[in-house]
Amino acid sequence: MTQLKSSNDSSLIRHPIGVFDSGVGGLSVLQALRAELPNEDVIYVADAGFAPYGEREECFVVERARHITQRLLHTEQPPIKALVIACNTATAAAIHLLRQELPGLPIVGVEPALKPAVAASRTKRIGVMATRGTLASTKFKTLLAKLANQAEFVCQPCDGLADAIEHADISRVIALCSDYTRAIGQFGLKDGEVDTLVLGCTHYPFASATLRTLLPAGVQLIDNGVPVARQTHRVLPGPASDDHCGQIRLLSTGDPALLAQAAQRWLGLHMPVQTLVG
């Protein structure tokens, strides 16, 4: 990462924010972080070699979250000053353990934006698209129970959608979005209809254009990128100075070309992707 002045003055080293996801979906969170914190350096890890998390056992996701966090703290230089888990499945499985193990590290996670959806919905009938891992997690079930008396939630597991988005398989994205929105039920602005759709995986915002062609006008799509970026801003131990233009590094445990293409397509970033082994 870049330094402000001299490389031998440790006080001037810029510690980045670490961000990781199972693949390219977390780029939706990175996009929000860049808008909220343009002066911060960020290192983004796509754990594509071990994706998708949403269809894995919880213990596997926990192990990967621990492994990547340790890499960002002890192998990458300089080490991160805060961590954003840009994956709903990994947040649900591992954030409480990582916070216990690393009490000095600010850690921000993501979760399906049910509370904002309740506030936005008029019909109080809300669709939730998410991975099976997220929907089955204790964290999600607890959140859902707290809000059960405020709205009716129709939760739809979306097998394969994150992977289709990951590989830019447009025809498959369209087919799956069509199947899953149809399974949720009738969308619209009338009583009894679903007027708000929660995108409960960080990959799904990149299917927003497809979803909008399938849904009636006025149906709201809710994701969590902006709230996560704002929370990261609040917990940062030391904000970057205004005279620094934040730098980004992209790493992947899988095919680096997939991440490079996604970063260019969705964020307009033209940069090499480093391979992260293991």
C-alpha positions in Angstrom: 0.0 0.0 0.0 1.1 3.6 -0.5 2.8 5.6 2.2 2.5 9.3 2.8 6.2 10.2 2.8 9.2 8.1 3.8 9.0 4.3 4.0 11.3 4.3 7.0 8.9 6.4 9.2 6.5 3.9 10.7 4.2 6.6 11.9 3.4 7.5 8.3 2.5 4.0 7.2 -1.1 3.8 5.9 -2.9 0.8 7.3 -5.7 -0.3 5.0 -9.2 -1.4 5.6 -9.5 -5.1 4.8 -12.6 -6.4 3.0 -13.3 -10.0 2.0 -16.1 -12.0 0.4 -16.3 -15.5 -1.1 -16.0 -13.9 -4.5 -16.9 -10.7 -6.4 -20.1 -9.9 -4.6 -18.3 -7.9 -2.0 -17.4 -5.4 -4.7 -20.9 -3.9 -4.0 -19.7 -3.1 -0.5 -16.3 -1.9 -1.8 -18.2 0.5 -4.1 -20.0 2.0 -1.1 -16.8 2.2 0.9 -15.1 4.1 -1.8 -17.9 6.7 -1.9 -18.0 7.0 1.9 -14.3 6.9 2.5 -12.4 8.1 -0.6 -9.2 8.8 1.3 -8.9 5.3 2.8 -6.7 2.5 1.4 -8.5 -0.8 0.9 -7.4 -4.3 0.3 -10.1 -6.6 -1.1 -9.9 -10.4 -1.0 -12.1 -12.6 -3.1 -12.0 -16.1 -1.7 -13.1 -17.5 -5.0 -11.0 -20.6 -4.7 -13.3 -21.7 -1.9 -16.7 -20.3 -3.1 -19.6 -20.2 -2.8 -19.9 -19.8 1.0 -23.6 -19.8 0.9 -23.8 -23.5 0.1 -21.0 -24.6 2.4 -21.1 -26.0 6.0 -20.8 -23.3 8.7 -17.6 -24.8 10.1 -16.0 -24.4 6.7 -17.0 -20.8 6.4 -15.7 -20.1 9.9 -12.3 -21.6 9.0 -12.0 -19.5 5.8 -13.0 -16.3 7.7 -10.3 -16.9 10.3 -7.7 -17.8 7.7 -8.2 -14.7 5.6 -8.4 -12.4 8.6 -5.1 -13.8 9.9 -3.5 -13.3 6.5 -4.6 -9.7 6.4 -3.3 -9.1 9.9 0.0 -10.9 9.8 1.1 -11.6 6.2 0.0 -8.6 4.1 2.0 -5.5 4.8 1.1 -3.1 6.3 -1.6 -5.0 8.4 -5.2 -3.9 8.3 -6.7 -1.5 10.8 -10.3 -2.6 10.4 -12.1 -5.5 8.8 -15.3 -5.6 6.7 -16.8 -9.0 6.2 -18.6 -8.3 2.9 -20.5 -11.5 2.9 -23.8 -12.2 4.6 -23.0 -15.9 5.1 -19.6 -15.3 6.6 -21.0 -12.6 8.8 -23.6 -14.9 10.2 -21.2 -17.8 10.7 -18.1 -16.1 12.0 -18.3 -12.4 13.1 -19.1 -13.2 16.7 -16.1 -15.6 16.9 -13.7 -13.1 15.2 -14.8 -10.3 17.5 -14.1 -12.5 20.5 -10.7 -13.6 19.2 -9.6 -10.1 18.0 -11.1 -7.6 20.5 -8.8 -4.8 19.3 -9.8 -5.0 15.7 -12.9 -3.1 14.5 -15.0 -5.6 12.6 -18.0 -4.7 10.5 -20.3 -7.3 9.0 -23.3 -7.4 6.7 -26.7 -8.8 7.2 -29.9 -8.7 5.2 -31.4 -5.2 5.5 -34.6 -6.2 7.1 -35.0 -3.2 9.3 -34.6 -0.7 6.4 -37.1 -2.8 4.5 -39.7 -2.5 7.2 -39.2 1.2 7.3 -39.6 1.5 3.5 -42.5 -0.9 2.9 -46.1 0.3 2.8 -47.8 -3.0 2.3 -45.6 -4.6 5.0 -45.1 -7.7 2.9 -41.4 -8.0 2.1 -39.5 -10.5 0.0 -36.0 -11.7 1.0 -33.6 -13.2 -1.5 -30.6 -14.8 0.2 -28.4 -17.9 0.3 -29.4 -21.0 2.3 -26.5 -20.4 4.6 -27.8 -17.0 5.5 -31.4 -18.0 5.9 -30.5 -21.0 8.1 -28.2 -19.0 10.4 -29.1 -18.2 14.0 -28.2 -14.6 13.4 -30.7 -14.2 10.6 -33.4 -16.2 12.5 -33.0 -13.9 15.5 -33.3 -10.8 13.5 -36.3 -12.1 11.7 -38.0 -13.0 14.9 -37.5 -9.5 16.3 -39.3 -8.0 13.3 -42.0 -10.7 12.8 -44.7 -8.5 14.3 -43.8 -5.5 12.1 -44.1 -7.1 8.7 -44.6 -10.4 6.8 -41.3 -11.7 5.3 -41.2 -14.1 2.4 -37.8 -15.7 2.5 -36.4 -17.3 -0.7 -33.2 -19.3 -0.9 -31.5 -18.5 -4.2 -29.3 -21.5 -5.0 -26.8 -20.8 -7.8 -27.6 -17.1 -8.2 -24.3 -15.9 -6.6 -22.3 -18.3 -8.7 -24.1 -17.1 -11.9 -23.3 -13.5 -11.0 -19.7 -14.5 -10.1 -19.2 -15.9 -13.6 -21.2 -13.2 -15.4 -23.5 -15.9 -16.8 -26.2 -13.5 -17.9 -28.7 -16.0 -19.2 -28.5 -18.0 -16.0 -28.8 -14.8 -13.9 -32.0 -13.9 -15.8 -33.5 -17.4 -15.5 -32.7 -17.7 -11.7 -34.0 -14.2 -10.9 -37.2 -15.0 -12.8 -37.7 -18.3 -11.0 -37.0 -16.9 -7.5 -39.1 -13.7 -7.8 -42.0 -15.9 -9.1 -41.5 -18.2 -6.1 -41.8 -15.2 -3.7 -45.2 -14.3 -5.0 -47.1 -11.3 -6.3 -45.2 -8.1 -6.3 -46.9 -4.7 -6.4 -48.1 -1.8 -4.4 -51.5 -3.0 -3.3 -52.4 -4.6 0.0 -51.2 -8.2 0.2 -48.5 -7.7 -2.4 -44.7 -7.6 -2.0 -43.6 -4.0 -2.4 -40.1 -4.3 -1.1 -37.3 -6.9 -2.0 -34.3 -7.4 0.3 -31.1 -8.4 -1.6 -29.6 -10.5 1.2 -26.3 -11.4 -0.5 -23.7 -8.9 -1.6 -23.6 -10.5 -5.0 -27.3 -9.7 -5.7 -27.1 -5.9 -6.2 -25.2 -6.7 -9.4 -28.4 -8.3 -10.6 -30.5 -5.2 -9.8 -31.0 -4.3 -13.5 -32.3 -7.8 -14.2 -34.6 -7.7 -11.2 -36.1 -4.3 -12.1 -37.1 -5.7 -15.5 -39.0 -8.5 -13.8 -40.7 -6.5 -11.1 -43.5 -3.8 -11.3 -42.6 -0.2 -11.2 -42.4 1.1 -7.6 -41.2 -2.1 -6.0 -38.1 -1.2 -3.9 -34.8 -3.1 -3.9 -32.9 -2.9 -0.6 -29.3 -3.8 0.0 -26.8 -3.1 2.7 -23.8 -1.5 1.0 -24.3 2.1 2.2 -25.2 1.2 5.8 -22.0 -1.0 6.0 -19.9 1.8 4.7 -21.3 4.3 7.2 -20.7 1.9 10.1 -17.1 1.4 8.9 -16.6 5.1 8.9 -17.9 5.3 12.5 -15.6 2.6 13.9 -12.4 3.4 12.1 -9.6 4.0 14.7 -7.9 6.7 12.6 -9.4 8.2 9.5 -7.0 9.0 6.6 -6.1 12.6 5.9 -8.1 14.5 3.3 -5.0 15.0 1.1 -4.6 11.3 0.4 -6.3 9.5 -2.5 -7.2 6.1 -1.3 -5.5 3.2 -3.0 -7.1 -0.3 -3.7 -5.5 -3.7 -3.9 -7.4 -6.7 -5.3 -6.5 -10.3 -4.3 -8.1 -13.6 -5.2 -7.7 -17.2 -4.1 -9.3 -18.2 -7.4 -9.1 -17.1 -11.0 -7.8 -13.5 -10.8 -9.3 -12.8 -14.2 -12.9 -13.1 -12.8 -12.2 -10.5 -10.2 -10.4 -8.2 -12.6 -13.3 -8.4 -15.1 -15.9 -7.8 -12.4 -14.0 -4.8 -10.9 -13.8 -3.3 -14.4 -17.4 -4.0 -15.3 -19.1 -2.9 -12.1 -16.7 -0.4 -10.5 -14.7 0.9 -13.5 -11.5 -0.2 -11.9 -8.7 -1.2 -14.4 -6.1 -2.9 -12.3 -4.2 -6.2 -11.9 -5.4 -8.8 -9.4 -2.8 -10.6 -7.2 -3.2 -14.3 -6.6 -3.5 -15.2 -2.9 -2.4 -18.8 -2.3 -4.3 -20.8 0.3 
